[in-house]
């Protein structure tokens, strides 16, 4: 099916100050840890905080944190 993007559950290490999840620093996905080198883009939806990031080994991910369920999801891009 075209147009459907699947996000998979993952764990994210992040720096938080005023709010949880303000700056992701690493992703644990499929039993592998990816250190985030750069946040390329960040945005909010009504229920989520989202990020597009680049890891130190030059992989790009989209991260999404659902504030109601307290669950991180990700996909490679």
VOZAFI-975743 format. One record per residue: residue number from 1; residue in one letter; x, y, z of N, C-alpha, C, O in turn. Coordinates in pm, whole numbers, plus 50000, padded with zeros to 5 digits. Atoms other than C-alpha are relative to their C-alpha. Example, Ala and Ser with C-alpha at 12.3 -4.5 7.8 and 13.67 -1.06 7.14 Angstrom:
BEGIN
{nr = 1 | rest = a | neast = 50089 | nnorth = 49881 | nup = 50000 | caeast = 51230 | canorth = 49550 | caup = 50780 | ceast = 50090 | cnorth = 50120 | cup = 50000 | oeast = 50194 | onorth = 50118 | oup = 50066}
{nr = 2 | rest = s | neast = 49918 | nnorth = 49881 | nup = 49994 | caeast = 51367 | canorth = 49894 | caup = 50714 | ceast = 49923 | cnorth = 50109 | cup = 50073 | oeast = 49974 | onorth = 50220 | oup = 50090}
END
This chain:
BEGIN
{nr = 1 | rest = x | neast = 50084 | nnorth = 49881 | nup = 50000 | caeast = 50000 | canorth = 50000 | caup = 50000 | ceast = 50087 | cnorth = 50124 | cup = 50000 | oeast = 50176 | onorth = 50137 | oup = 50084}
{nr = 2 | rest = x | neast = 49925 | nnorth = 49875 | nup = 50003 | caeast = 50140 | canorth = 50337 | caup = 49908 | ceast = 49933 | cnorth = 50103 | cup = 50089 | oeast = 49812 | onorth = 50102 | oup = 50109}
{nr = 3 | rest = x | neast = 50053 | nnorth = 49891 | nup = 49921 | caeast = 50103 | canorth = 50639 | caup = 50130 | ceast = 49988 | cnorth = 49971 | cup = 50148 | oeast = 49961 | onorth = 50061 | oup = 50226}
{nr = 4 | rest = x | neast = 50009 | nnorth = 50034 | nup = 49858 | caeast = 50101 | canorth = 50448 | caup = 50461 | ceast = 50142 | cnorth = 49984 | cup = 50054 | oeast = 50221 | onorth = 49906 | oup = 50000}
{nr = 5 | rest = x | neast = 49869 | nnorth = 50007 | nup = 49938 | caeast = 50405 | canorth = 50496 | caup = 50681 | ceast = 49986 | cnorth = 49931 | cup = 50135 | oeast = 49910 | onorth = 49976 | oup = 50221}
{nr = 6 | rest = x | neast = 50007 | nnorth = 50073 | nup = 49874 | caeast = 50456 | canorth = 50246 | caup = 50960 | ceast = 50107 | cnorth = 50050 | cup = 50095 | oeast = 50224 | onorth = 50062 | oup = 50059}
{nr = 7 | rest = x | neast = 49908 | nnorth = 49965 | nup = 49893 | caeast = 50614 | canorth = 50360 | caup = 51284 | ceast = 50009 | cnorth = 49881 | cup = 50094 | oeast = 49908 | onorth = 49815 | oup = 50120}
{nr = 8 | rest = x | neast = 49977 | nnorth = 50114 | nup = 49913 | caeast = 50765 | canorth = 50099 | caup = 51514 | ceast = 50037 | cnorth = 50046 | cup = 50139 | oeast = 50106 | onorth = 50147 | oup = 50154}
{nr = 9 | rest = x | neast = 49962 | nnorth = 49962 | nup = 49863 | caeast = 50796 | canorth = 50112 | caup = 51893 | ceast = 50152 | cnorth = 49998 | cup = 50016 | oeast = 50220 | onorth = 49912 | oup = 49960}
{nr = 10 | rest = x | neast = 49857 | nnorth = 49991 | nup = 49972 | caeast = 51141 | canorth = 50213 | caup = 52013 | ceast = 50018 | cnorth = 50068 | cup = 50134 | oeast = 49923 | onorth = 50122 | oup = 50191}
{nr = 11 | rest = x | neast = 49965 | nnorth = 49926 | nup = 49880 | caeast = 51316 | canorth = 50353 | caup = 52317 | ceast = 50089 | cnorth = 50117 | cup = 49959 | oeast = 50171 | onorth = 50105 | oup = 49867}
{nr = 12 | rest = x | neast = 49922 | nnorth = 49881 | nup = 50032 | caeast = 51466 | canorth = 50700 | caup = 52312 | ceast = 50058 | cnorth = 50057 | cup = 50129 | oeast = 49987 | onorth = 50075 | oup = 50227}
{nr = 13 | rest = x | neast = 49935 | nnorth = 49926 | nup = 49891 | caeast = 51717 | canorth = 50857 | caup = 52547 | ceast = 49990 | cnorth = 50147 | cup = 49964 | oeast = 50013 | onorth = 50185 | oup = 49849}
{nr = 14 | rest = x | neast = 50016 | nnorth = 49858 | nup = 50033 | caeast = 51657 | canorth = 51228 | caup = 52575 | ceast = 50035 | cnorth = 50089 | cup = 50119 | oeast = 50040 | onorth = 50045 | oup = 50234}
{nr = 15 | rest = x | neast = 49978 | nnorth = 49895 | nup = 49901 | caeast = 51737 | canorth = 51546 | caup = 52760 | ceast = 49868 | cnorth = 50072 | cup = 50018 | oeast = 49803 | onorth = 50109 | oup = 49920}
{nr = 16 | rest = x | neast = 50125 | nnorth = 49931 | nup = 49971 | caeast = 51441 | canorth = 51707 | caup = 52930 | ceast = 50025 | cnorth = 50108 | cup = 50105 | oeast = 50104 | onorth = 50088 | oup = 50197}
{nr = 17 | rest = x | neast = 49992 | nnorth = 49896 | nup = 49897 | caeast = 51408 | canorth = 52031 | caup = 53122 | ceast = 49858 | cnorth = 50039 | cup = 50039 | oeast = 49803 | onorth = 49982 | oup = 50134}
{nr = 18 | rest = x | neast = 50136 | nnorth = 49958 | nup = 49968 | caeast = 51070 | canorth = 52205 | caup = 53125 | ceast = 49896 | cnorth = 49893 | cup = 49963 | oeast = 49794 | onorth = 49878 | oup = 50031}
{nr = 19 | rest = x | neast = 50092 | nnorth = 50106 | nup = 50047 | caeast = 50901 | canorth = 51919 | caup = 52933 | ceast = 50080 | cnorth = 49876 | cup = 49967 | oeast = 50198 | onorth = 49883 | oup = 49934}
{nr = 20 | rest = x | neast = 49935 | nnorth = 50126 | nup = 50035 | caeast = 50980 | canorth = 51554 | caup = 52874 | ceast = 50024 | cnorth = 49995 | cup = 49849 | oeast = 49941 | onorth = 50040 | oup = 49770}
{nr = 21 | rest = x | neast = 49972 | nnorth = 50028 | nup = 50140 | caeast = 51145 | canorth = 51466 | caup = 52545 | ceast = 50040 | cnorth = 50119 | cup = 49917 | oeast = 50017 | onorth = 50120 | oup = 49796}
{nr = 22 | rest = x | neast = 49966 | nnorth = 49879 | nup = 50075 | caeast = 51279 | canorth = 51806 | caup = 52448 | ceast = 50113 | cnorth = 49979 | cup = 49899 | oeast = 50115 | onorth = 50042 | oup = 49793}
{nr = 23 | rest = x | neast = 49886 | nnorth = 50020 | nup = 50090 | caeast = 51601 | canorth = 51676 | caup = 52291 | ceast = 50043 | cnorth = 49852 | cup = 50002 | oeast = 50108 | onorth = 49809 | oup = 50097}
{nr = 24 | rest = x | neast = 49956 | nnorth = 50139 | nup = 50005 | caeast = 51651 | canorth = 51312 | caup = 52186 | ceast = 50150 | cnorth = 49991 | cup = 49978 | oeast = 50207 | onorth = 50068 | oup = 49899}
{nr = 25 | rest = x | neast = 49855 | nnorth = 50015 | nup = 50013 | caeast = 52012 | canorth = 51195 | caup = 52222 | ceast = 50041 | cnorth = 49863 | cup = 49946 | oeast = 50151 | onorth = 49848 | oup = 49894}
{nr = 26 | rest = x | neast = 49971 | nnorth = 50133 | nup = 50054 | caeast = 51995 | canorth = 50824 | caup = 52126 | ceast = 49870 | cnorth = 49923 | cup = 49981 | oeast = 49771 | onorth = 49948 | oup = 50049}
{nr = 27 | rest = x | neast = 50114 | nnorth = 50085 | nup = 50031 | caeast = 51754 | canorth = 50569 | caup = 51981 | ceast = 50042 | cnorth = 49855 | cup = 50022 | oeast = 50151 | onorth = 49815 | oup = 49981}
{nr = 28 | rest = x | neast = 49979 | nnorth = 50144 | nup = 49991 | caeast = 51733 | canorth = 50202 | caup = 52077 | ceast = 49891 | cnorth = 49936 | cup = 49915 | oeast = 49773 | onorth = 49938 | oup = 49950}
{nr = 29 | rest = x | neast = 50092 | nnorth = 50055 | nup = 50099 | caeast = 51574 | canorth = 50026 | caup = 51782 | ceast = 50054 | cnorth = 49867 | cup = 49952 | oeast = 50170 | onorth = 49859 | oup = 49911}
{nr = 30 | rest = x | neast = 49962 | nnorth = 50135 | nup = 50041 | caeast = 51584 | canorth = 49654 | caup = 51698 | ceast = 50130 | cnorth = 49957 | cup = 50069 | oeast = 50222 | onorth = 49906 | oup = 50004}
{nr = 31 | rest = x | neast = 49888 | nnorth = 50040 | nup = 49916 | caeast = 51832 | canorth = 49591 | caup = 51983 | ceast = 50132 | cnorth = 50069 | cup = 49965 | oeast = 50239 | onorth = 50018 | oup = 49999}
{nr = 32 | rest = x | neast = 49880 | nnorth = 49924 | nup = 50032 | caeast = 52079 | canorth = 49848 | caup = 51850 | ceast = 49983 | cnorth = 50144 | cup = 50047 | oeast = 49875 | onorth = 50201 | oup = 50037}
{nr = 33 | rest = x | neast = 50003 | nnorth = 49862 | nup = 49951 | caeast = 52168 | canorth = 50187 | caup = 51997 | ceast = 50063 | cnorth = 50092 | cup = 49896 | oeast = 50175 | onorth = 50067 | oup = 49850}
{nr = 34 | rest = x | neast = 49954 | nnorth = 49902 | nup = 50097 | caeast = 52205 | canorth = 50482 | caup = 51760 | ceast = 50012 | cnorth = 50135 | cup = 50069 | oeast = 49912 | onorth = 50188 | oup = 50120}
{nr = 35 | rest = x | neast = 49979 | nnorth = 49869 | nup = 49939 | caeast = 52357 | canorth = 50804 | caup = 51894 | ceast = 49961 | cnorth = 50108 | cup = 49899 | oeast = 50002 | onorth = 50105 | oup = 49783}
{nr = 36 | rest = x | neast = 50047 | nnorth = 49893 | nup = 50089 | caeast = 52191 | canorth = 51113 | caup = 51751 | ceast = 50106 | cnorth = 50109 | cup = 49991 | oeast = 50152 | onorth = 50163 | oup = 50091}
{nr = 37 | rest = x | neast = 49901 | nnorth = 49896 | nup = 50029 | caeast = 52433 | canorth = 51357 | caup = 51589 | ceast = 49933 | cnorth = 50136 | cup = 49982 | oeast = 49986 | onorth = 50239 | oup = 50025}
{nr = 38 | rest = x | neast = 50064 | nnorth = 49873 | nup = 50035 | caeast = 52185 | canorth = 51619 | caup = 51472 | ceast = 49848 | cnorth = 49984 | cup = 49994 | oeast = 49797 | onorth = 49884 | oup = 49943}
{nr = 39 | rest = x | neast = 50145 | nnorth = 49991 | nup = 50019 | caeast = 51818 | canorth = 51711 | caup = 51499 | ceast = 49979 | cnorth = 50086 | cup = 49876 | oeast = 50012 | onorth = 50205 | oup = 49876}
{nr = 40 | rest = x | neast = 50019 | nnorth = 49930 | nup = 50127 | caeast = 51724 | canorth = 51808 | caup = 51145 | ceast = 49874 | cnorth = 50086 | cup = 50003 | oeast = 49873 | onorth = 50199 | oup = 49953}
{nr = 41 | rest = x | neast = 50130 | nnorth = 49931 | nup = 50000 | caeast = 51363 | canorth = 51908 | caup = 51210 | ceast = 49924 | cnorth = 49955 | cup = 50123 | oeast = 49938 | onorth = 49840 | oup = 50167}
{nr = 42 | rest = x | neast = 50090 | nnorth = 50037 | nup = 49890 | caeast = 51115 | canorth = 51914 | caup = 51499 | ceast = 49865 | cnorth = 50068 | cup = 49976 | oeast = 49859 | onorth = 50178 | oup = 49922}
{nr = 43 | rest = x | neast = 50134 | nnorth = 49945 | nup = 50015 | caeast = 50739 | canorth = 51970 | caup = 51502 | ceast = 49908 | cnorth = 49933 | cup = 50100 | oeast = 49943 | onorth = 49832 | oup = 50162}
{nr = 44 | rest = x | neast = 50102 | nnorth = 50054 | nup = 49909 | caeast = 50426 | canorth = 51905 | caup = 51708 | ceast = 49873 | cnorth = 49974 | cup = 49922 | oeast = 49839 | onorth = 50047 | oup = 49828}
{nr = 45 | rest = x | neast = 50138 | nnorth = 50022 | nup = 50045 | caeast = 50092 | canorth = 51754 | caup = 51625 | ceast = 49916 | cnorth = 50017 | cup = 50126 | oeast = 49972 | onorth = 50041 | oup = 50233}
{nr = 46 | rest = x | neast = 50080 | nnorth = 49983 | nup = 49879 | caeast = 49797 | canorth = 51779 | caup = 51864 | ceast = 50036 | cnorth = 49902 | cup = 50112 | oeast = 50020 | onorth = 49936 | oup = 50230}
{nr = 47 | rest = x | neast = 49973 | nnorth = 50099 | nup = 49895 | caeast = 49907 | canorth = 51462 | caup = 52048 | ceast = 50144 | cnorth = 49950 | cup = 50005 | oeast = 50177 | onorth = 49866 | oup = 50088}
{nr = 48 | rest = x | neast = 49865 | nnorth = 50053 | nup = 50007 | caeast = 50273 | canorth = 51410 | caup = 51957 | ceast = 50106 | cnorth = 50108 | cup = 49983 | oeast = 50081 | onorth = 50217 | oup = 49932}
{nr = 49 | rest = x | neast = 49880 | nnorth = 49922 | nup = 50029 | caeast = 50620 | canorth = 51561 | caup = 51957 | ceast = 50077 | cnorth = 49917 | cup = 49898 | oeast = 50096 | onorth = 49797 | oup = 49917}
{nr = 50 | rest = x | neast = 49935 | nnorth = 50074 | nup = 50108 | caeast = 50806 | canorth = 51466 | caup = 51639 | ceast = 50136 | cnorth = 50061 | cup = 49966 | oeast = 50157 | onorth = 50181 | oup = 49979}
{nr = 51 | rest = x | neast = 49865 | nnorth = 49958 | nup = 50036 | caeast = 51167 | canorth = 51482 | caup = 51526 | ceast = 50046 | cnorth = 49924 | cup = 49876 | oeast = 50009 | onorth = 49808 | oup = 49855}
{nr = 52 | rest = x | neast = 49924 | nnorth = 50065 | nup = 50105 | caeast = 51368 | canorth = 51407 | caup = 51216 | ceast = 50145 | cnorth = 50015 | cup = 50042 | oeast = 50193 | onorth = 50126 | oup = 50063}
{nr = 53 | rest = x | neast = 49865 | nnorth = 49997 | nup = 49946 | caeast = 51720 | canorth = 51312 | caup = 51324 | ceast = 50097 | cnorth = 49926 | cup = 49910 | oeast = 50058 | onorth = 49843 | oup = 49827}
{nr = 54 | rest = x | neast = 49891 | nnorth = 50067 | nup = 50068 | caeast = 52054 | canorth = 51204 | caup = 51184 | ceast = 50092 | cnorth = 49942 | cup = 50106 | oeast = 50130 | onorth = 50011 | oup = 50201}
{nr = 55 | rest = x | neast = 49914 | nnorth = 50064 | nup = 49901 | caeast = 52267 | canorth = 50954 | caup = 51375 | ceast = 50146 | cnorth = 50015 | cup = 49962 | oeast = 50178 | onorth = 50057 | oup = 49851}
{nr = 56 | rest = x | neast = 49855 | nnorth = 49988 | nup = 50025 | caeast = 52647 | canorth = 50948 | caup = 51407 | ceast = 50046 | cnorth = 49910 | cup = 49886 | oeast = 50145 | onorth = 49941 | oup = 49819}
{nr = 57 | rest = x | neast = 49962 | nnorth = 50088 | nup = 50112 | caeast = 52660 | canorth = 50659 | caup = 51159 | ceast = 49919 | cnorth = 50031 | cup = 49873 | oeast = 49904 | onorth = 49945 | oup = 49786}
{nr = 58 | rest = x | neast = 50065 | nnorth = 49944 | nup = 50118 | caeast = 52464 | canorth = 50869 | caup = 50906 | ceast = 49872 | cnorth = 49924 | cup = 49960 | oeast = 49849 | onorth = 49898 | oup = 49842}
{nr = 59 | rest = x | neast = 50132 | nnorth = 50055 | nup = 50027 | caeast = 52123 | canorth = 50704 | caup = 50936 | ceast = 49897 | cnorth = 50105 | cup = 50041 | oeast = 49915 | onorth = 50175 | oup = 50141}
{nr = 60 | rest = x | neast = 50105 | nnorth = 49903 | nup = 49971 | caeast = 51809 | canorth = 50917 | caup = 50930 | ceast = 49878 | cnorth = 49927 | cup = 50056 | oeast = 49838 | onorth = 49822 | oup = 50005}
{nr = 61 | rest = x | neast = 50120 | nnorth = 50056 | nup = 49936 | caeast = 51509 | canorth = 50847 | caup = 51155 | ceast = 49898 | cnorth = 50111 | cup = 50019 | oeast = 49932 | onorth = 50228 | oup = 50033}
{nr = 62 | rest = x | neast = 50107 | nnorth = 49913 | nup = 49955 | caeast = 51173 | canorth = 51005 | caup = 51220 | ceast = 49953 | cnorth = 49943 | cup = 50133 | oeast = 49921 | onorth = 49824 | oup = 50142}
{nr = 63 | rest = x | neast = 50043 | nnorth = 50041 | nup = 49866 | caeast = 51078 | canorth = 50990 | caup = 51589 | ceast = 49869 | cnorth = 50069 | cup = 50034 | oeast = 49844 | onorth = 50182 | oup = 49993}
{nr = 64 | rest = x | neast = 50127 | nnorth = 49944 | nup = 49958 | caeast = 50737 | canorth = 51044 | caup = 51739 | ceast = 49974 | cnorth = 49957 | cup = 50145 | oeast = 49982 | onorth = 49839 | oup = 50177}
{nr = 65 | rest = x | neast = 50033 | nnorth = 50030 | nup = 49861 | caeast = 50648 | canorth = 51067 | caup = 52109 | ceast = 49854 | cnorth = 50033 | cup = 50025 | oeast = 49814 | onorth = 50149 | oup = 50016}
{nr = 66 | rest = x | neast = 50141 | nnorth = 49981 | nup = 49971 | caeast = 50281 | canorth = 51017 | caup = 52192 | ceast = 49986 | cnorth = 50035 | cup = 50149 | oeast = 50015 | onorth = 49952 | oup = 50235}
{nr = 67 | rest = x | neast = 50007 | nnorth = 49952 | nup = 49862 | caeast = 50217 | canorth = 51221 | caup = 52507 | ceast = 49893 | cnorth = 49928 | cup = 50082 | oeast = 49909 | onorth = 49914 | oup = 50203}
{nr = 68 | rest = x | neast = 50106 | nnorth = 50069 | nup = 49926 | caeast = 49896 | canorth = 51036 | caup = 52601 | ceast = 50042 | cnorth = 49859 | cup = 50042 | oeast = 50015 | onorth = 49817 | oup = 50155}
{nr = 69 | rest = x | neast = 49961 | nnorth = 50138 | nup = 49970 | caeast = 50042 | canorth = 50684 | caup = 52584 | ceast = 50143 | cnorth = 49989 | cup = 50053 | oeast = 50186 | onorth = 49882 | oup = 50096}
{nr = 70 | rest = x | neast = 49860 | nnorth = 49997 | nup = 49956 | caeast = 50400 | canorth = 50788 | caup = 52679 | ceast = 50085 | cnorth = 49899 | cup = 49923 | oeast = 50169 | onorth = 49831 | oup = 49981}
{nr = 71 | rest = x | neast = 49931 | nnorth = 50099 | nup = 50085 | caeast = 50530 | canorth = 50578 | caup = 52386 | ceast = 50074 | cnorth = 50069 | cup = 49886 | oeast = 50017 | onorth = 50152 | oup = 49815}
{nr = 72 | rest = x | neast = 49922 | nnorth = 49956 | nup = 50114 | caeast = 50809 | canorth = 50655 | caup = 52141 | ceast = 49979 | cnorth = 49902 | cup = 49885 | oeast = 49965 | onorth = 49782 | oup = 49907}
{nr = 73 | rest = x | neast = 50004 | nnorth = 50081 | nup = 50121 | caeast = 50783 | canorth = 50529 | caup = 51782 | ceast = 50102 | cnorth = 50060 | cup = 49904 | oeast = 50136 | onorth = 50178 | oup = 49912}
{nr = 74 | rest = x | neast = 49904 | nnorth = 49949 | nup = 50097 | caeast = 51030 | canorth = 50556 | caup = 51496 | ceast = 49989 | cnorth = 49924 | cup = 49869 | oeast = 49926 | onorth = 49818 | oup = 49860}
{nr = 75 | rest = x | neast = 49984 | nnorth = 50066 | nup = 50129 | caeast = 51097 | canorth = 50471 | caup = 51136 | ceast = 50126 | cnorth = 50055 | cup = 49937 | oeast = 50166 | onorth = 50168 | oup = 49963}
{nr = 76 | rest = x | neast = 49884 | nnorth = 49951 | nup = 50074 | caeast = 51403 | canorth = 50494 | caup = 50917 | ceast = 49949 | cnorth = 50077 | cup = 49878 | oeast = 49844 | onorth = 50046 | oup = 49822}
{nr = 77 | rest = x | neast = 50039 | nnorth = 49921 | nup = 50118 | caeast = 51390 | canorth = 50750 | caup = 50638 | ceast = 50120 | cnorth = 50016 | cup = 49908 | oeast = 50109 | onorth = 50079 | oup = 49803}
END
